[in-house]
Amino acid sequence: MLSESPIHIRTTHLDSKLQKRLLWFLQQPGCNWVLSRCGEEELSVLTISRRGVYLTNGTERLAFHPSMAIIRLMNLLQGGSDRFLDATQLKPGDSLIDATLGLGTDALIGAWAVGEQGEVLALEKSPILAAMVQDGLYHFPETIPRCNNQAKQDTWNALVQASKRIKIRCGEHGAYLSYIPTNSVDVVYFDPMFRKTHKKSDSIQPLHKWSDHCPLNHTSISEACRIARRRVVLKERKNSSEFQRLGFEILYGGQYSSVDYGVILV
Ligand SMILES: C[S@@+](CC[C@H](N)C(=O)[O-])C[C@H]1O[C@@H](n2cnc3c(N)ncnc32)[C@H](O)[C@@H]1O
């Protein structure tokens, strides 16, 4: 269940830039904001600082950062493969709905793969996550580090361009998909919170507190099959019974990985 408890929000300085960013967050729907002067220890606190935006709760900390997407894109640009792209088979000009945005890593890689003519719509049920990623993508160009390495610089630039193609909408994907016309997008992708997680090894552990954990339902999958022209893809824990329950065929690969991808060809 998504937490509806208040989120304290504060800026570290009084600059007009940070105040503008604070106002933008206050206008985002669905968050139960409380203006705060200092970060109270046991509460969820969104801090807007000159170095970025981060959400904390006691010792837990969450921030949007494209570092994983950079690593994946560097690998792709050096001729490597990416299991998400192998599963989705995205190509330039395609349209993708990422029905579970999370921290936006897959959406960024998808947006790179579909290129300038393509489009990505990303849905996220958690209002705070949707707002943080939206803010992070908007301020992405400011976060690019100075790289001496040209290949790395090109990767950052390519990802910044890709980030501009992502449209984020906050809402429950089942409801959202039901308004989308039949056969109108190429690929619909689901990467829900896993039914069972390996606590220690789970790299998205910080997401847990602020994300939605409900299992995927058949209605969302049939809506996805209705609107997709080519395929619906599911990422889940290896050997998850979710693939069978929801009618996905598991793709081979990732022998040493803890996740699998499943596909429904439509
Ligand atoms: C595992 S994360 C996705 C990670 C993402 N693929 C990435 O690359 O960062 C799953 C996300 O889906 C969201 N979610 C779960 N159920 C949802 C639903 N019914 N509608 C929209 N978003 C949902 C969760 O809140 C969570 O942020």
The ligand as a Gaussian input file, in Angstrom:
#p B3LYP/6-31G(d) Opt

LIG

0 1
 C       10.311000      -1.754000      -9.564000
 S        9.754000      -0.129000      -9.729000
 C       10.094000       0.230000     -11.420000
 C       11.538000       0.509000     -11.671000
 C       11.754000       1.120000     -13.038000
 N       11.548000       0.155000     -14.094000
 C       13.128000       1.759000     -13.151000
 O       13.844000       1.460000     -14.123000
 O       13.471000       2.569000     -12.290000
 C        8.014000      -0.294000      -9.771000
 C        7.280000       1.032000      -9.756000
 O        5.950000       0.817000     -10.231000
 C        5.048000       1.590000      -9.479000
 N        3.709000       0.975000      -9.572000
 C        3.301000      -0.174000      -8.984000
 N        2.006000      -0.433000      -9.279000
 C        1.603000       0.577000     -10.100000
 C        0.367000       0.868000     -10.749000
 N       -0.697000       0.075000     -10.588000
 N        0.289000       1.968000     -11.525000
 C        1.381000       2.781000     -11.679000
 N        2.572000       2.569000     -11.067000
 C        2.678000       1.468000     -10.297000
 C        5.631000       1.542000      -8.078000
 O        5.167000       2.618000      -7.277000
 C        7.132000       1.613000      -8.360000
 O        7.597000       2.934000      -8.358000

